[in-house]
Amino acid sequence: MKRHRIAYGDAESQFGHLYEPVTAGERVPLVVLIHGGFFSTRFALTIETAIARLLAQRGAAVWNIEYRRVEEAGGGWPGTGGDSIAALRALDDVVPAALPADLAGRLDVDDVAVVGHSAGGLLAVWASAALSGRTRRTRITRVVAQSAVLDLTDPRARNRPTPRNLMGRHYDEIPERYAQASPILAPVFDARVVAIHAGDDAAVPVESSRRYVEAVSARGQSAELVVVPGEGHDAFVDPRSACTRQTLRSLGV
């Protein structure tokens, strides 16, 4: 299995790992992974390595991205959000440039999937919406938000550590910034959002995904909720879990 380390910016954490598919078909699925971990440097893109390898084994090219987190210069909001956008825009140039020409020419750039877990789910939905589901050369058709933090303005969520870490200040001081970063308030965009939530999730309640799907569907966003019973928050980084099997079904790989 071949993996390339590619920078999409000048900062130390503005890079990603690009996995070539083990066996490439006529059209190669392209999947972007955005890891979770409270937006903290205690967690890195390597927590998605096993999932990236699994997807590559199933014939996908996988762009597993890192981003500046809250302890780093430029991390926090809006820098972390900006990094997620820049990493998606890298699909236009530096990502395909790292691949053999024949393989790059078979990438299915009109059917890109973005998958984000937990805090990464916020970035996956928010960045895809900010780009209106498109970069210069690619079209995002599916966003899979795995037990994701999708509303930073809800009173039950906004005072928890993850939103405060990202924003750097209390909600009452900068409510407009919390609203700007909340996927539940993002513009409708032309892609299907699949909110997959672990039924026994103790870190992010399943109500987070349920509220999101109900709210954005009412505004015209294509979205659905899938609850996977019997598993917890970290099941999404386990290649053997039911949450991972559901993710694979949602991606069609």
Backbone bond lengths (Angstrom), bond angles and torsions (degrees), N, CA, C in turn:
res aa  C-N    CA-C-N  psi(-1)  N-CA   C-N-CA  omega(-1)  CA-C   N-CA-C  phi
1 M - - - 1.466 - - 1.527 109.08 -
2 K 1.343 116.95 127.33 1.455 121.42 -177.72 1.526 110.21 -97.91
3 R 1.336 116.04 135.51 1.448 122.29 178.62 1.521 109.08 -131.90
4 H 1.336 116.04 136.29 1.459 121.73 179.82 1.522 109.22 -117.49
5 R 1.331 116.65 136.63 1.467 121.26 172.49 1.514 108.06 -94.46
6 I 1.339 117.20 120.76 1.465 121.68 -172.66 1.521 109.70 -128.25
7 A 1.316 117.00 129.53 1.465 121.80 174.76 1.521 109.67 -85.23
8 Y 1.334 116.56 137.74 1.463 120.52 173.05 1.527 111.17 -114.65
9 G 1.336 116.64 4.28 1.457 123.19 178.39 1.515 108.97 -161.92
10 D 1.322 116.73 -177.93 1.458 121.35 -175.35 1.523 113.97 -90.29
11 A 1.337 118.32 -20.57 1.460 120.97 -178.20 1.530 110.70 -73.33
12 E 1.318 115.68 156.42 1.466 120.95 -175.41 1.522 112.47 -57.67
13 S 1.322 117.50 -37.30 1.462 120.84 -176.26 1.525 113.88 -94.37
14 Q 1.315 117.46 7.55 1.468 120.28 177.92 1.531 109.07 -93.46
15 F 1.323 114.44 75.65 1.462 120.50 -179.76 1.521 108.66 -153.29
16 G 1.308 115.75 173.00 1.453 120.66 174.85 1.505 110.49 -151.28
17 H 1.327 115.49 167.22 1.461 122.35 173.39 1.524 108.19 -105.68
18 L 1.307 116.55 123.17 1.456 122.35 177.11 1.520 109.22 -103.53
19 Y 1.328 115.82 120.03 1.459 122.11 179.59 1.524 109.32 -100.92
20 E 1.317 116.20 128.75 1.442 120.03 172.90 1.530 109.65 -79.14
21 P 1.324 117.93 146.65 1.462 119.36 176.69 1.526 110.62 -65.27
22 V 1.308 116.43 144.16 1.458 120.22 179.09 1.526 110.01 -66.39
23 T 1.324 115.95 -43.67 1.464 121.95 175.20 1.517 107.70 -130.15
24 A 1.320 117.00 121.26 1.460 120.85 -174.80 1.516 110.78 -101.64
25 G 1.330 116.13 130.42 1.447 121.54 174.92 1.511 111.64 -87.28
26 E 1.338 115.52 -168.94 1.458 120.46 -179.86 1.517 111.17 -63.48
27 R 1.338 117.57 -38.67 1.454 123.09 173.33 1.519 107.97 -121.11
28 V 1.313 117.28 128.82 1.460 122.62 -173.78 1.524 109.73 -102.60
29 P 1.346 118.65 116.72 1.473 120.10 176.23 1.527 110.93 -59.68
30 L 1.318 115.40 145.55 1.466 121.76 -179.91 1.523 108.27 -121.22
31 V 1.341 115.86 117.90 1.461 122.02 -176.24 1.524 109.59 -121.72
32 V 1.319 116.57 130.85 1.467 122.95 175.01 1.528 108.00 -102.23
33 L 1.326 117.53 132.11 1.464 122.83 176.20 1.524 109.66 -111.81
34 I 1.342 116.09 134.24 1.471 121.18 176.37 1.529 107.67 -126.61
35 H 1.311 116.16 114.20 1.467 120.91 -173.45 1.524 112.30 -76.21
36 G 1.319 115.00 159.61 1.455 121.90 175.21 1.514 111.56 -98.09
37 G 1.346 115.03 -158.63 1.460 119.39 178.67 1.514 114.18 118.23
38 F 1.341 117.22 37.96 1.469 121.76 172.33 1.525 113.40 63.21
39 F 1.348 117.90 17.43 1.471 122.56 -176.28 1.521 111.62 60.63
40 S 1.321 117.28 26.56 1.463 122.76 -174.13 1.526 111.10 -111.10
41 T 1.345 115.96 149.83 1.455 121.27 176.96 1.533 112.31 -70.63
42 R 1.324 117.73 -3.67 1.469 119.11 172.15 1.523 110.68 -66.44
43 F 1.322 117.27 -16.16 1.458 122.29 -179.77 1.526 108.77 -128.43
44 A 1.328 115.66 146.25 1.456 120.98 -176.79 1.526 109.98 -138.64
45 L 1.318 116.11 177.03 1.452 120.64 -177.67 1.522 113.71 -60.04
46 T 1.327 117.08 -19.35 1.466 120.03 -178.45 1.533 112.35 -65.02
47 I 1.332 118.95 -17.45 1.466 118.45 176.72 1.527 111.55 -69.38
48 E 1.335 116.25 -13.90 1.466 120.89 176.08 1.533 112.61 -100.55
49 T 1.326 117.88 3.62 1.468 120.23 -174.84 1.527 112.13 -58.49
50 A 1.326 117.28 -45.49 1.465 119.36 -178.19 1.527 111.26 -62.99
51 I 1.318 117.28 -37.65 1.468 120.97 178.59 1.526 109.98 -69.77
52 A 1.331 117.07 -40.57 1.463 120.34 178.04 1.522 110.75 -60.82
53 R 1.318 116.90 -43.10 1.462 120.63 179.28 1.531 111.28 -65.29
54 L 1.324 116.28 -38.85 1.459 120.05 178.11 1.526 111.08 -61.64
55 L 1.326 116.58 -45.69 1.460 120.65 179.58 1.527 111.40 -64.36
56 A 1.332 116.54 -39.90 1.465 119.90 177.89 1.524 111.18 -64.20
57 Q 1.312 116.28 -38.19 1.463 119.97 176.84 1.523 112.08 -63.76
58 R 1.333 115.81 -26.43 1.465 120.73 -179.77 1.530 112.34 -93.48
59 G 1.329 116.72 12.54 1.453 121.03 171.00 1.507 117.04 98.28
60 A 1.331 118.45 9.56 1.460 121.38 -178.98 1.525 111.22 -99.38
61 A 1.326 115.57 149.46 1.463 121.26 164.53 1.525 106.34 -87.94
62 V 1.328 117.38 132.57 1.459 121.50 -170.22 1.528 109.94 -124.69
63 W 1.327 115.68 125.27 1.464 122.97 177.92 1.530 106.88 -108.88
64 N 1.337 116.19 98.44 1.463 123.76 -177.35 1.516 107.95 -96.99
65 I 1.332 117.06 110.63 1.462 119.18 -167.25 1.534 113.33 -101.49
66 E 1.313 113.71 149.69 1.455 122.53 167.21 1.520 107.63 -104.25
67 Y 1.322 116.99 165.51 1.466 121.65 179.00 1.521 108.27 -155.91
68 R 1.319 116.08 161.51 1.467 120.04 178.24 1.529 109.28 -69.88
69 R 1.333 114.78 130.17 1.451 120.43 -178.80 1.528 110.18 -106.68
70 V 1.318 116.64 179.38 1.464 119.57 -163.32 1.523 113.48 -65.74
71 E 1.324 118.65 -24.35 1.464 119.95 -179.78 1.524 112.61 -82.81
72 E 1.324 117.99 -5.23 1.459 121.92 -174.61 1.524 111.39 -102.57
73 A 1.327 116.34 152.24 1.459 120.90 175.38 1.524 109.35 -58.70
74 G 1.317 116.08 127.80 1.459 120.69 -179.27 1.512 114.21 86.95
75 G 1.343 117.18 -7.84 1.454 120.83 177.96 1.519 111.17 -80.43
76 G 1.333 116.76 176.17 1.457 120.47 -171.30 1.516 109.39 82.24
77 W 1.335 115.77 -173.18 1.464 118.80 -176.68 1.524 111.59 -93.65
78 P 1.337 119.64 131.96 1.473 126.88 12.94 1.519 115.26 -98.16
79 G 1.350 118.15 2.11 1.463 120.00 -173.94 1.516 114.17 -58.81
80 T 1.336 116.44 -43.32 1.463 119.64 -179.36 1.525 110.72 -63.70
81 G 1.325 117.05 -41.25 1.461 119.99 175.90 1.520 111.70 -63.23
82 G 1.315 116.34 -40.95 1.459 120.35 178.11 1.516 112.33 -61.91
83 D 1.323 116.63 -36.23 1.466 119.87 178.05 1.522 111.30 -64.40
84 S 1.327 117.15 -39.15 1.466 119.03 179.77 1.523 110.93 -64.51
85 I 1.322 117.49 -36.87 1.458 120.54 175.86 1.529 110.54 -66.76
86 A 1.331 116.94 -45.41 1.468 120.42 -179.56 1.519 111.42 -61.78
87 A 1.331 117.09 -37.74 1.459 120.29 179.57 1.524 111.38 -66.44
88 L 1.337 117.38 -35.84 1.462 119.95 175.78 1.530 110.78 -69.90
89 R 1.304 117.44 -39.13 1.467 120.19 177.78 1.522 112.09 -65.87
90 A 1.320 116.93 -22.55 1.467 120.33 177.46 1.526 111.89 -64.91
91 L 1.345 116.74 -16.50 1.469 120.26 175.44 1.527 111.37 -64.88
92 D 1.335 117.42 -16.89 1.456 121.07 179.86 1.518 113.09 -78.59
93 D 1.346 117.59 -26.43 1.454 118.42 -169.76 1.520 113.99 -139.68
94 V 1.340 118.74 -73.38 1.464 119.62 -169.73 1.520 112.85 -68.59
95 V 1.334 117.65 -27.81 1.471 119.15 179.39 1.525 111.15 -69.57
96 P 1.344 120.20 -57.20 1.466 118.07 178.79 1.524 113.51 -63.82
97 A 1.337 117.50 -27.96 1.460 120.29 -179.81 1.529 112.27 -64.74
98 A 1.335 116.97 -22.97 1.460 120.71 -179.48 1.525 112.73 -80.98
99 L 1.319 117.03 -10.41 1.461 121.36 -175.82 1.521 111.21 -97.21
100 P 1.330 117.45 155.83 1.472 119.37 169.89 1.522 109.90 -55.82
101 A 1.310 117.43 144.19 1.462 121.55 -172.83 1.528 112.38 -56.18
102 D 1.315 117.12 -40.77 1.465 119.81 -178.44 1.525 111.14 -64.48
103 L 1.332 115.74 -41.56 1.464 119.88 179.44 1.527 110.89 -68.83
104 A 1.324 117.26 -43.13 1.469 120.79 178.84 1.517 110.65 -59.23
105 G 1.308 117.55 -35.74 1.454 121.15 -179.58 1.514 113.75 -71.42
106 R 1.335 116.71 -15.35 1.460 120.35 180.00 1.528 113.07 -100.25
107 L 1.318 117.72 0.63 1.466 119.69 177.73 1.520 110.10 -62.96
108 D 1.312 116.78 133.97 1.468 120.63 179.78 1.522 108.57 -85.33
109 V 1.312 115.46 78.83 1.467 121.21 -173.79 1.530 112.11 -73.62
110 D 1.316 117.51 -10.12 1.466 120.78 177.50 1.518 112.42 -93.42
111 D 1.328 117.33 6.00 1.468 121.05 -177.63 1.529 109.31 -147.99
112 V 1.330 116.02 59.97 1.465 121.87 -177.59 1.525 110.05 -85.61
113 A 1.324 116.47 138.79 1.462 122.00 175.77 1.524 109.31 -112.04
114 V 1.330 116.84 138.01 1.463 122.74 177.14 1.526 107.41 -118.18
115 V 1.328 116.34 124.66 1.462 122.46 -176.83 1.522 108.62 -119.67
116 G 1.330 116.91 127.20 1.456 120.44 178.76 1.512 111.21 -133.73
117 H 1.326 116.20 136.07 1.466 121.62 -179.40 1.523 110.19 -105.78
118 S 1.322 116.41 130.04 1.467 122.79 173.02 1.538 110.09 58.76
119 A 1.339 117.77 -118.71 1.463 119.72 176.51 1.517 111.14 -59.45
120 G 1.327 117.17 -34.46 1.460 120.87 176.53 1.514 112.85 -65.95
121 G 1.332 116.86 -25.73 1.457 119.98 175.49 1.514 111.76 -66.27
122 L 1.337 116.54 -38.46 1.465 120.34 173.98 1.521 109.52 -57.81
123 L 1.333 117.28 -48.14 1.463 120.63 -177.69 1.522 111.47 -65.52
124 A 1.335 117.29 -38.05 1.463 120.68 -178.82 1.529 111.18 -62.49
125 V 1.329 116.76 -47.86 1.461 120.04 -178.67 1.524 110.46 -71.81
126 W 1.320 116.83 -45.28 1.459 120.53 -176.26 1.528 111.42 -62.63
127 A 1.325 117.09 -46.76 1.470 119.89 -177.83 1.519 111.42 -68.19
128 S 1.323 117.52 -39.41 1.467 120.26 178.33 1.523 110.60 -62.78
129 A 1.329 116.46 -40.43 1.463 120.26 177.43 1.524 111.17 -67.88
130 A 1.334 116.87 -41.70 1.468 120.42 -179.68 1.524 111.38 -60.91
131 L 1.335 116.74 -30.68 1.459 121.98 178.87 1.531 112.46 -90.77
132 S 1.334 116.78 3.37 1.462 121.97 -175.67 1.527 111.49 55.88
133 G 1.325 115.26 31.43 1.455 120.72 176.64 1.520 115.17 74.89
134 R 1.323 117.95 14.88 1.465 120.06 -177.12 1.530 111.25 -145.01
135 T 1.330 114.25 144.77 1.457 120.06 162.19 1.531 106.01 -108.81
136 R 1.309 116.69 -171.83 1.471 119.09 -177.04 1.528 112.11 -61.71
137 R 1.336 116.79 -34.77 1.471 119.94 -175.06 1.521 113.84 -121.93
138 T 1.317 119.09 -2.05 1.460 119.95 -176.25 1.524 111.09 -127.61
139 R 1.312 114.70 159.09 1.466 121.42 175.05 1.519 108.87 -125.45
140 I 1.317 116.47 125.23 1.456 122.79 176.86 1.525 107.62 -87.43
141 T 1.317 116.91 120.66 1.461 120.48 -178.40 1.520 113.22 -108.11
142 R 1.351 116.79 -22.62 1.460 121.00 -178.68 1.517 110.13 -139.15
143 V 1.313 114.99 137.41 1.462 121.51 171.90 1.522 106.93 -125.66
144 V 1.320 115.84 122.31 1.463 120.97 179.26 1.526 107.74 -106.62
145 A 1.330 115.58 113.19 1.467 122.35 -179.52 1.527 107.99 -102.21
146 Q 1.326 117.01 111.54 1.455 122.46 -172.65 1.532 110.61 -99.08
147 S 1.343 116.79 111.94 1.469 121.04 -177.91 1.526 110.11 41.66
148 A 1.318 114.86 53.61 1.460 120.55 -168.06 1.525 113.07 -92.12
149 V 1.317 114.41 155.69 1.466 123.17 170.67 1.523 106.07 -86.08
150 L 1.329 118.05 109.44 1.464 120.96 -169.33 1.524 114.29 -118.71
151 D 1.324 117.76 -4.99 1.468 120.27 177.75 1.514 109.20 -146.13
152 L 1.325 115.75 107.34 1.466 120.94 -179.93 1.520 112.39 -85.85
153 T 1.332 117.75 -6.51 1.465 120.15 -176.75 1.523 112.76 -96.17
154 D 1.320 118.16 -15.57 1.461 121.32 -177.94 1.528 109.96 -64.91
155 P 1.338 118.94 132.64 1.469 121.16 -178.06 1.522 113.64 -56.42
156 R 1.339 117.03 -27.83 1.465 120.01 179.96 1.516 112.36 -77.54
157 A 1.325 117.48 -10.83 1.458 120.57 -175.53 1.523 113.89 -119.73
158 R 1.330 117.54 -32.51 1.465 119.31 -165.77 1.519 114.62 -69.25
159 N 1.323 118.21 -20.39 1.458 119.54 179.43 1.529 112.95 -98.76
160 R 1.339 116.37 6.85 1.455 120.07 175.74 1.523 109.91 -75.65
161 P 1.327 118.04 161.97 1.472 120.42 -174.90 1.529 114.58 -58.95
162 T 1.334 117.96 -39.59 1.464 118.80 -174.89 1.527 112.52 -62.39
163 P 1.334 120.56 -50.90 1.473 118.94 177.32 1.531 113.10 -60.81
164 R 1.330 116.86 -41.36 1.473 118.90 179.98 1.520 111.03 -65.22
165 N 1.334 117.38 -38.08 1.457 120.10 177.53 1.517 111.25 -60.99
166 L 1.316 116.47 -44.37 1.460 120.53 -177.92 1.524 111.47 -67.45
167 M 1.333 116.69 -44.28 1.457 121.30 -174.95 1.525 113.26 -80.65
168 G 1.329 116.55 -29.28 1.454 120.11 178.91 1.510 115.22 83.32
169 R 1.343 116.89 -11.63 1.463 121.20 179.32 1.522 108.77 -144.12
170 H 1.305 115.69 163.58 1.457 121.53 -178.11 1.531 110.28 -68.01
171 Y 1.322 116.00 150.48 1.465 121.56 -179.40 1.529 112.26 -53.81
172 D 1.320 118.08 -42.46 1.461 121.20 -175.97 1.526 112.52 -61.96
173 E 1.337 117.04 -22.67 1.458 120.93 -179.89 1.527 112.70 -83.93
174 I 1.340 117.39 -33.02 1.471 120.68 -174.83 1.537 110.72 -140.22
175 P 1.324 118.33 57.28 1.476 119.57 -177.19 1.520 113.07 -59.15
176 E 1.333 116.91 -31.91 1.461 119.26 -178.37 1.520 111.77 -67.18
177 R 1.340 116.78 -31.68 1.460 119.50 178.96 1.526 110.88 -73.23
178 Y 1.330 116.98 -38.22 1.466 120.19 174.94 1.532 109.75 -60.58
179 A 1.323 116.62 -41.36 1.458 120.17 179.90 1.523 110.90 -65.30
180 Q 1.332 116.69 -41.18 1.462 120.68 -179.52 1.524 111.30 -60.36
181 A 1.330 117.82 -34.24 1.467 121.81 -175.43 1.521 113.35 -90.16
182 S 1.322 118.52 -1.96 1.464 121.66 -173.86 1.524 111.56 -89.00
183 P 1.342 118.31 116.22 1.468 120.14 178.44 1.521 113.60 -57.12
184 I 1.325 117.61 -29.24 1.460 119.78 -178.55 1.524 111.79 -64.35
185 L 1.331 117.57 -20.43 1.466 122.61 179.65 1.525 112.28 -106.76
186 A 1.333 117.54 4.47 1.465 121.24 -177.75 1.525 110.69 -71.25
187 P 1.320 117.65 156.38 1.469 120.23 177.87 1.530 111.42 -61.74
188 V 1.317 115.98 148.78 1.459 121.39 173.27 1.528 108.43 -63.53
189 F 1.328 117.39 137.78 1.463 121.21 179.15 1.520 109.66 -136.82
190 D 1.307 115.11 161.58 1.462 121.54 -170.63 1.526 111.11 -85.31
191 A 1.324 116.14 74.47 1.464 122.67 175.26 1.522 107.66 -158.38
192 R 1.297 116.64 161.34 1.456 122.54 176.53 1.519 109.03 -93.25
193 V 1.321 117.40 124.20 1.463 121.60 175.65 1.525 108.08 -100.57
194 V 1.325 115.88 122.38 1.458 121.34 176.46 1.528 107.42 -109.84
195 A 1.317 116.55 110.00 1.468 121.67 177.70 1.520 107.73 -92.07
196 I 1.336 116.20 103.56 1.461 121.42 178.18 1.524 107.57 -99.16
197 H 1.316 117.01 126.46 1.458 119.71 -176.12 1.523 109.95 -127.55
198 A 1.319 115.94 136.16 1.462 121.14 174.74 1.520 109.05 -71.28
199 G 1.338 116.13 126.66 1.465 120.49 -173.68 1.497 114.79 -63.72
200 D 1.347 117.53 -28.55 1.465 121.47 -179.78 1.520 111.91 -105.64
201 D 1.316 116.68 29.24 1.463 121.67 -176.88 1.528 110.09 -69.52
202 A 1.327 116.37 119.27 1.457 121.33 178.56 1.526 111.91 -97.06
203 A 1.338 117.72 -10.55 1.465 121.33 -177.93 1.518 111.82 -90.67
204 V 1.330 116.92 -45.88 1.465 122.46 177.71 1.524 106.84 -126.25
205 P 1.308 118.84 110.89 1.466 120.88 -176.93 1.525 111.72 -59.91
206 V 1.329 116.07 145.41 1.462 120.75 179.92 1.524 111.54 -59.88
207 E 1.315 117.63 -22.76 1.462 121.61 178.13 1.527 111.39 -59.85
208 S 1.335 117.20 -26.79 1.462 120.66 177.81 1.513 110.96 -58.98
209 S 1.324 117.17 -47.36 1.465 121.05 179.47 1.522 111.51 -73.24
210 R 1.324 116.82 -36.66 1.473 119.73 -179.05 1.530 110.34 -63.56
211 R 1.334 117.25 -46.50 1.466 120.59 179.57 1.526 110.77 -61.37
212 Y 1.328 115.58 -41.54 1.460 119.68 -179.32 1.522 110.70 -60.58
213 V 1.315 117.29 -51.77 1.462 120.77 -176.53 1.519 110.84 -61.47
214 E 1.314 117.20 -42.74 1.470 119.82 178.98 1.524 111.41 -62.57
215 A 1.330 116.58 -43.96 1.467 120.41 -175.72 1.525 111.90 -69.35
216 V 1.324 117.65 -47.26 1.469 118.79 -175.55 1.523 111.75 -75.87
217 S 1.335 117.26 -31.21 1.467 119.47 176.21 1.527 110.30 -61.93
218 A 1.331 116.51 -37.77 1.456 120.56 178.77 1.524 112.25 -64.98
219 R 1.333 116.96 -23.43 1.468 121.32 178.77 1.524 112.49 -94.36
220 G 1.336 117.04 -0.76 1.461 119.74 175.96 1.507 115.56 105.27
221 Q 1.340 117.78 3.41 1.460 120.36 177.13 1.530 109.90 -76.36
222 S 1.322 117.43 135.22 1.460 121.22 172.88 1.530 108.18 -73.38
223 A 1.332 117.04 115.54 1.465 120.29 -174.54 1.520 109.80 -155.92
224 E 1.317 115.93 149.95 1.456 121.41 175.99 1.528 109.82 -145.50
225 L 1.326 114.79 155.42 1.464 122.24 178.06 1.517 108.89 -111.60
226 V 1.333 115.93 132.51 1.463 122.27 173.66 1.521 107.31 -126.74
227 V 1.325 117.21 119.52 1.459 121.81 178.01 1.525 108.19 -103.81
228 V 1.324 116.05 127.39 1.465 122.31 179.99 1.526 107.79 -103.13
229 P 1.307 118.43 109.26 1.472 120.41 -175.66 1.521 112.67 -72.07
230 G 1.341 114.36 153.46 1.457 120.71 168.85 1.509 116.55 81.68
231 E 1.337 118.48 6.22 1.464 120.03 179.72 1.524 110.39 -131.25
232 G 1.346 114.67 160.07 1.453 120.93 -176.18 1.523 113.12 -107.39
233 H 1.316 115.25 -171.18 1.463 123.02 -170.06 1.528 113.26 -58.69
234 D 1.313 117.74 -39.45 1.465 120.91 -174.28 1.520 113.78 -84.34
235 A 1.326 117.95 0.90 1.471 120.00 -178.36 1.520 112.15 -61.45
236 F 1.322 117.54 -25.44 1.457 120.45 -176.14 1.526 113.57 -70.33
237 V 1.315 118.22 -17.63 1.470 119.93 177.26 1.525 111.46 -100.67
238 D 1.328 117.23 11.15 1.456 123.41 176.62 1.530 108.37 -105.46
239 P 1.327 118.71 113.51 1.467 120.07 -177.74 1.524 113.98 -61.24
240 R 1.338 117.66 -17.53 1.474 120.68 -176.16 1.518 112.84 -94.46
241 S 1.317 118.74 -1.04 1.464 121.41 -170.42 1.521 112.62 -83.19
242 A 1.336 114.82 161.32 1.460 120.64 173.84 1.526 110.85 -66.58
243 C 1.329 117.63 -33.01 1.468 120.53 177.28 1.526 110.78 -62.54
244 T 1.322 117.00 -39.66 1.462 120.44 177.15 1.519 110.99 -68.15
245 R 1.325 117.48 -40.85 1.470 119.64 177.86 1.526 110.66 -61.31
246 Q 1.331 116.84 -39.69 1.464 119.67 177.60 1.521 110.97 -66.33
247 T 1.318 117.21 -38.05 1.469 120.52 176.36 1.521 110.97 -61.22
248 L 1.320 116.56 -44.39 1.472 120.38 178.72 1.523 111.00 -60.67
249 R 1.330 116.44 -40.73 1.472 119.78 177.99 1.525 110.42 -63.75
250 S 1.310 117.24 -40.89 1.458 120.53 -179.53 1.528 111.37 -66.56
251 L 1.336 116.54 -30.59 1.463 121.10 179.05 1.519 112.28 -84.00
252 G 1.324 116.86 -19.61 1.461 120.07 -177.97 1.513 113.30 72.55
253 V 1.335 117.03 31.65 1.474 120.38 178.69 1.534 109.75 -120.77
